[in-house]
């Protein structure tokens, strides 16, 4: 994998996690103000779809969704899962591509 590709992926991940953090922040503000809230399923989907670090950071810094199940378990799990995927991608990119192709064939 070229350095350009790695930089593009890292920048995309950073921007996406920033957006996820902002969604959690907006939901926290809405909760305080009694306004329309973001669905919990949406918050979990954003975290699962690569936004685990942003969601987990928001949970800790904003003290948002710290006790409501399944957030205390799901967000740390998503972060660990996403870190493991990044490690596999970096250390053995050919294995990751093979796994991805086998999943895509289902």
WOSULVEN-V228564 format. One record per helix or strand of 2 or more residues. SS is the DSSP state (hx for helix, st for strand). FROM is the first residue (numbers start at 0). LEN is the number of residues. If there is no record, write none. Layout:
SS FROM LEN
SS FROM LEN
//
This chain:
hx 2 31
hx 39 23
hx 70 21
hx 92 12
//
